[in-house]
Amino acid sequence: MPSGLPGAVAELSADDARRLILRAQGFLGADSRRGGVAAVLRRLAAVQLDTISVLARSHELIAYARLGAVGRAKVERAYWHDPASAFEYWCHAACILPIDHWPLYAFRRRAYRDRRFRWHEVPPTIDKVLQQVRDEGPLTTTELGGAKNGGPWWDWSDVKIAVEFLLDIGEVVCTRRVGWRRVYDVADRVVPAALLEQELTDAECVVRLARIAGAALGVATRADIVDFLRLKGVYATMLDDALLDGSAGLVPVRVSGWGAARRSGNGAVTGRAVANAWADPVALESAPKGRHRTTPLSPFDSLVWDRARTERVFGFTHRLEAYVPKDKRVHGYFTMPVLAGGHLIGRVDPAREGSAFVARHVAFEPGPTGRVPASAVESMSQALHEAATWVGCDTVRVDRVTEPELTLPLAKALESR
């Protein structure tokens, strides 16, 4: 593990960092899979939500990737149940967050309150909507009066604008869903009183969240932590201060191949300025070991949601093409990177047709020699077969393989399962 003199910045190889990241994210070792879905959420600190559903919703895929064939209903119960163990809010994006983290997002709730603007102007009826939730809640937007004005998807009704802004500022909370619809209730009815009573300054929020993000990422650059928490302006400066004065509780490290050391965002130069990354000190206490997961990954999985970090850690260039015109897509609508042996060995664009799992497009990454290793074909077949079984498919069909010479070997590997 890290080497160096006492007080010096710890040195990590790129491989060390990659393995520490895999363990932190729950993909390496048996310990990371203990405790089920609830433990996955605590480990990751934020599970991104998205409306796209191909094989399953992204938040379900994130649990599956780490735990294997966990029941989808079990995943839903772990995220959304009574009493609340999680809530939805803005972290890297719209995310499921542990309920214990409620006080840590006070800085963001205050910022929204001060701005008093969402994507739409907040309507004057907001107090009426809040009172309705208080009197009749918990309620969905439909029960409040409807989400749309009748135009495009962004043409929200005043009720929808109001209740979403109330969620932004923490007056209402979503701790469960019905189908895919948020259920809103007032904060003082669903958030434990001990959490509501905590009053943290903006700086205290950022310091604590930096520590949490660092532990979830394992090893991270400043930019990685900024991206995880989506900090900017004064909050990014608070992060810089917390990293440099040690209050974030993260250890400065230099990772080979991760680029030159950079000064902090505020330009401060200290003995720690030679570091090019930060690590969770607990993660550095032992070398990662154990079995690797073999699995397709949601594009919204925190292992790969940051394109720059994914390229730096895995040498893998990934782009979500769901919002790219069909004729301009390279790999497919919802292309999922495939993890095996601690590396991203390729990608698959999946679909379902009845009881068939369809790999509309499979592509492999070349190995160190420039050729696709034979083991990658076997690993891809394992990932496709297990994912198909999880979503209730009994056959796997591969429509296209970027490397035509691997079409037959992949078909044979699938047939043998």
C-alpha positions as a printed Julia matrix, in Angstrom:
417×3 Matrix{Float64}:
   0.0     0.0     0.0
   1.18    3.62    0.36
   4.86    4.22    0.86
   6.79    7.25    2.04
   8.37    8.85    5.07
   6.22    9.9     8.05
   4.6    13.22    7.27
   5.28   12.88    3.55
   2.55   12.58    0.96
   1.69    8.9     0.47
   2.54    7.44   -2.93
   0.04    5.2    -4.72
   0.38    3.42   -8.01
  -2.51    3.8   -10.43
  -3.31    0.14   -9.8
  -3.36    0.71   -6.02
  -5.79    3.58   -6.48
  -8.03    1.61   -8.83
  -8.32   -1.29   -6.38
  -9.0     1.03   -3.44
 -11.74    2.67   -5.49
 -13.29   -0.68   -6.4
 -13.37   -1.72   -2.75
 -14.8     1.62   -1.63
 -17.52    1.32   -4.25
 -18.44   -2.22   -3.25
 -17.0    -4.19   -6.18
 -14.09   -5.94   -4.5
 -14.17   -8.25   -1.49
 -16.93  -10.02    0.44
 -17.17   -7.37    3.15
 -18.53   -4.86    0.65
 -21.54   -7.08   -0.02
 -22.63   -7.57    3.57
 -25.72   -5.78    4.81
 -27.71   -5.82    1.58
 -29.15   -2.84   -0.24
 -29.31   -0.59    2.82
 -25.57   -1.07    3.34
 -24.94   -0.29   -0.34
 -26.68    3.07    0.1
 -24.67    3.87    3.23
 -21.43    2.92    1.47
 -22.12    4.95   -1.67
 -23.72    7.88    0.2
 -25.67    8.79   -2.95
 -27.53    6.61   -5.46
 -28.48    8.55   -8.58
 -32.04    8.4    -9.88
 -33.03    8.61  -13.52
 -36.24    8.22  -15.49
 -34.69    5.88  -18.09
 -35.64    2.25  -17.58
 -34.19   -0.35  -19.94
 -33.52   -3.55  -18.01
 -34.54   -1.81  -14.78
 -34.36    1.63  -13.23
 -30.83    2.85  -12.62
 -31.13    2.75   -8.82
 -32.04   -0.94   -9.1
 -29.1    -1.62  -11.42
 -26.73   -0.02   -8.91
 -27.78   -2.46   -6.19
 -27.68   -5.41   -8.59
 -24.18   -4.55   -9.79
 -22.83   -4.97   -6.26
 -25.07   -7.65   -4.79
 -26.06   -9.84   -7.7
 -29.6   -11.13   -8.14
 -31.23   -9.26   -5.27
 -35.02   -9.05   -5.66
 -36.18   -5.82   -7.24
 -38.96   -5.4    -4.67
 -36.32   -5.77   -1.97
 -34.34   -2.95   -3.54
 -37.38   -0.68   -3.51
 -38.21   -1.5     0.12
 -34.63   -0.75    1.18
 -34.75    2.72   -0.36
 -38.32    3.7     0.41
 -40.0     2.36    3.52
 -41.6     3.59    6.73
 -40.03    4.83    8.95
 -37.87    6.66    6.46
 -34.27    5.49    6.08
 -33.59    7.58    2.98
 -34.73   10.72    1.22
 -34.4    12.22   -2.24
 -32.37   15.35   -2.8
 -29.72   17.0    -4.94
 -26.19   15.64   -4.57
 -24.31   14.69   -7.75
 -27.76   14.86   -9.33
 -31.18   13.79   -8.06
 -30.18   11.04   -5.65
 -31.4     8.75   -2.92
 -29.51    9.74    0.24
 -29.34    8.2     3.73
 -31.77    9.99    6.04
 -28.9    10.6     8.5
 -27.45   12.99    5.92
 -30.45   15.34    6.07
 -28.65   18.01    8.16
 -25.67   18.04    5.79
 -27.67   19.49    2.9
 -28.83   22.54    4.84
 -26.34   24.68    2.86
 -28.08   23.73   -0.39
 -31.57   24.21    1.01
 -30.6    27.69    2.18
 -29.13   28.52   -1.23
 -32.37   27.53   -2.98
 -34.39   29.55   -0.48
 -32.25   32.64   -1.08
 -32.5    32.27   -4.85
 -36.28   31.69   -4.82
 -36.19   30.41   -8.35
 -36.08   26.92   -9.78
 -36.28   26.28  -13.52
 -39.51   28.23  -13.29
 -40.66   31.27  -11.34
 -42.03   30.11   -7.99
 -45.8    30.8    -7.98
 -47.55   32.86   -5.29
 -49.67   29.82   -4.41
 -46.72   28.03   -2.78
 -48.01   28.58    0.77
 -51.35   27.06   -0.18
 -49.61   23.97   -1.59
 -47.54   23.59    1.58
 -50.68   23.83    3.72
 -52.39   21.18    1.59
 -49.5    18.77    2.09
 -49.55   19.51    5.81
 -53.3    18.95    6.07
 -53.76   16.03    3.68
 -50.3    14.51    3.1
 -48.5    12.46    2.16
 -49.54   13.3    -1.41
 -48.38   12.8    -4.99
 -48.4    15.68   -7.47
 -51.5    14.16   -9.05
 -53.27   14.25   -5.7
 -52.19   17.86   -5.27
 -53.84   18.83   -8.55
 -51.65   17.59  -11.4
 -48.12   18.07  -12.69
 -48.64   19.34  -16.23
 -50.23   22.32  -17.93
 -50.83   20.26  -21.07
 -47.73   21.27  -23.03
 -44.25   19.67  -23.26
 -42.74   17.82  -20.28
 -41.2    21.02  -18.91
 -44.54   22.83  -18.99
 -45.17   22.23  -15.31
 -48.3    23.26  -13.47
 -48.04   25.8   -10.65
 -48.65   22.97   -8.2
 -45.69   20.99   -9.55
 -43.39   24.04   -9.51
 -44.43   24.87   -5.97
 -44.05   21.4    -4.49
 -40.67   20.86   -6.15
 -39.42   24.17   -4.79
 -40.74   23.19   -1.36
 -38.66   20.03   -1.71
 -35.61   22.09   -2.71
 -35.85   24.26    0.4
 -36.67   21.36    2.73
 -40.24   22.22    3.68
 -41.42   18.97    2.12
 -39.52   15.72    1.65
 -39.79   12.68   -0.6
 -39.0     9.52    1.35
 -40.95    7.09   -0.81
 -42.47    6.66   -4.25
 -45.61    5.06   -5.62
 -44.66    3.59   -8.95
 -42.33    6.26  -10.21
 -44.24    9.14   -8.63
 -42.78   11.05   -5.73
 -44.82   11.12   -2.54
 -44.41   14.42   -0.67
 -44.84   15.0     3.03
 -43.84   17.79    5.37
 -40.34   17.47    6.79
 -41.35   17.61   10.44
 -43.55   14.56    9.95
 -41.02   12.24    8.31
 -37.52   13.44    9.21
 -36.52   12.36   12.74
 -36.64   15.25   15.19
 -33.0    14.78   16.21
 -31.97   15.43   12.61
 -34.29   18.39   12.14
 -32.86   20.02   15.25
 -29.28   19.97   13.96
 -28.25   23.38   12.7
 -25.0    23.3    10.73
 -23.24   26.19    9.07
 -22.53   26.03    5.35
 -18.87   25.26    6.06
 -19.76   22.47    8.49
 -22.01   20.92    5.85
 -19.29   20.99    3.2
 -16.62   19.62    5.55
 -18.74   16.65    6.55
 -19.9    15.94    3.02
 -16.31   16.07    1.77
 -15.38   13.34    4.23
 -18.37   11.24    3.15
 -17.64   11.71   -0.55
 -13.98   10.86    0.0
 -14.9     7.62    1.74
 -17.41    6.69   -0.99
 -14.87    7.37   -3.74
 -11.89    5.81   -1.93
  -9.29    7.88   -3.77
 -10.29   11.1    -5.51
  -8.98   14.32   -6.95
 -10.42   17.63   -5.84
 -12.36   17.69   -9.12
 -13.83   14.26   -8.35
 -15.14   15.46   -4.99
 -16.49   18.66   -6.53
 -18.31   16.56   -9.15
 -19.68   14.11   -6.55
 -21.21   16.96   -4.52
 -21.68   19.45   -7.37
 -20.01   22.28   -5.47
 -19.17   25.63   -6.98
 -18.39   29.17   -5.97
 -18.05   29.76   -2.26
 -18.81   26.11   -1.49
 -15.9    24.92   -3.63
 -13.67   27.34   -1.72
 -14.92   25.82    1.53
 -13.96   22.41    0.16
 -10.46   23.65   -0.64
 -10.06   24.94    2.88
 -11.31   21.66    4.35
  -8.9    19.61    2.25
  -5.89   21.78    2.97
  -6.39   22.26    6.71
  -7.24   18.57    7.21
 -10.74   19.14    8.59
 -12.23   17.0     5.82
 -10.34   14.07    7.29
  -8.87   12.96    3.97
  -5.22   12.09    3.39
  -3.22   13.78    0.6
  -1.73   11.25   -1.81
   0.13   11.26   -5.09
  -1.22    8.74   -7.6
   1.17    7.78  -10.37
  -0.22    8.66  -13.77
  -3.0    10.9   -12.47
  -1.4    14.08  -13.69
   0.72   16.78  -12.13
   0.12   18.02   -8.63
  -2.13   21.06   -8.57
  -2.61   23.9    -6.21
  -5.87   24.21   -4.36
  -8.73   26.15   -5.9
  -7.86   29.21   -3.78
  -4.24   29.14   -4.88
  -2.82   28.23   -1.48
   0.56   26.53   -1.47
   1.35   24.24    1.43
   3.31   21.08    2.04
   0.25   19.22    0.84
   0.22   20.97   -2.52
   2.4    18.21   -3.99
  -0.54   15.79   -3.69
  -2.65   15.2    -6.77
  -5.44   13.34   -4.96
  -7.04   12.65   -1.59
  -7.77    9.31    0.05
  -9.95    7.92    2.78
  -7.48    7.14    5.62
  -9.46    4.03    6.61
  -9.11    2.7     3.07
  -5.32    3.09    3.28
  -5.06    0.9     6.36
  -5.24   -2.38    4.43
  -4.67   -3.65    0.92
  -7.84   -4.53   -1.04
  -8.32   -8.24   -1.6
 -11.05  -10.71   -2.46
 -13.24  -11.5    -5.43
 -14.13   -8.98   -8.09
 -17.68   -8.51   -9.33
 -18.42   -9.2   -12.99
 -21.36   -7.05  -14.02
 -22.75   -4.47  -16.42
 -22.94   -0.99  -14.88
 -25.59    1.67  -15.15
 -24.15    4.8   -16.82
 -25.38    6.58  -13.68
 -23.41    4.34  -11.32
 -21.05    6.36   -9.13
 -18.15    4.18  -10.26
 -18.48    5.63  -13.77
 -20.8     8.65  -13.62
 -17.86   11.06  -13.99
 -16.4    10.68  -17.49
 -13.05   12.3   -16.68
 -12.56   10.11  -13.61
 -13.56    6.96  -15.53
 -10.95    7.69  -18.17
  -8.3     8.42  -15.54
  -8.98    5.33  -13.39
  -9.88    2.76  -16.04
  -8.59    4.18  -19.32
 -12.16    3.83  -20.58
 -14.0     6.48  -22.56
 -17.73    6.38  -21.96
 -20.58    8.6   -23.07
 -24.3     8.24  -22.4
 -25.92    8.35  -25.84
 -29.58    8.3   -24.79
 -29.86   11.98  -25.66
 -27.82   11.7   -28.87
 -29.77   11.44  -32.17
 -30.09    7.77  -33.12
 -28.11    8.09  -36.33
 -25.19    9.64  -34.44
 -24.9     7.02  -31.69
 -21.72    4.95  -31.67
 -22.5     2.3   -29.07
 -26.22    2.61  -28.34
 -29.06    4.21  -26.41
 -28.25    3.0   -22.88
 -24.79    1.52  -23.24
 -23.6    -0.1   -20.03
 -19.87   -0.5   -19.3
 -19.02   -4.07  -18.3
 -16.8    -4.59  -15.25
 -14.76   -7.78  -14.81
 -11.58   -8.51  -12.9
 -11.44   -4.92  -11.74
 -11.31   -3.52  -15.28
 -13.86   -2.21  -17.76
 -13.61   -4.86  -20.46
 -16.24   -3.57  -22.85
 -19.81   -2.36  -23.12
 -23.28   -3.56  -24.04
 -26.4    -1.76  -25.24
 -29.19   -3.9   -23.73
 -32.88   -4.32  -24.43
 -35.68   -6.79  -23.7
 -37.98   -8.49  -26.16
 -40.43  -10.68  -24.31
 -38.37  -13.24  -22.4
 -35.24  -12.5   -24.42
 -32.37  -10.33  -23.24
 -31.11   -8.56  -26.35
 -27.56   -7.26  -26.58
 -28.13   -4.87  -29.46
 -24.47   -3.99  -29.56
 -21.47   -5.47  -27.75
 -18.02   -3.91  -27.93
 -14.8    -5.06  -26.27
 -11.87   -3.01  -25.02
  -8.41   -4.07  -26.23
  -6.01   -5.45  -23.63
  -2.42   -4.31  -23.0
  -1.27   -6.06  -26.18
  -3.81   -4.21  -28.3
  -5.92   -7.36  -28.72
  -9.03   -8.42  -26.83
  -8.01  -11.13  -24.34
  -9.89  -14.43  -24.5
 -10.93  -14.0   -20.87
 -12.93  -10.91  -21.83
 -15.27  -12.98  -23.99
 -15.99  -15.35  -21.13
 -16.49  -12.46  -18.73
 -18.86  -10.7   -21.13
 -20.94  -13.86  -21.5
 -21.13  -14.19  -17.71
 -22.23  -10.57  -17.32
 -24.92  -10.88  -20.01
 -26.22  -14.22  -18.74
 -26.48  -13.16  -15.11
 -28.13   -9.85  -15.95
 -30.64  -11.65  -18.17
 -31.49  -14.07  -15.37
 -31.95  -11.23  -12.88
 -34.56   -9.47  -15.04
 -36.42  -12.71  -15.76
 -35.15  -13.45  -19.28
 -34.44  -17.03  -20.29
 -32.45  -16.39  -23.47
 -29.72  -14.02  -24.58
 -29.5   -12.75  -28.15
 -26.55  -10.75  -29.45
 -27.37   -8.63  -32.47
 -23.98   -7.09  -33.2
 -20.4    -7.27  -31.98
 -18.0    -4.48  -32.92
 -15.25   -7.07  -33.39
 -16.85   -9.54  -35.89
 -14.27  -12.22  -35.16
 -15.6   -12.41  -31.58
 -19.23  -12.97  -32.55
 -18.93  -16.76  -32.69
 -16.77  -17.14  -29.56
 -19.26  -15.01  -27.6
 -22.19  -17.07  -28.9
 -20.45  -20.29  -27.87
 -19.65  -18.92  -24.43
 -23.3   -18.01  -23.94
 -24.48  -21.41  -25.15
 -22.3   -23.14  -22.58
 -24.04  -21.4   -19.67
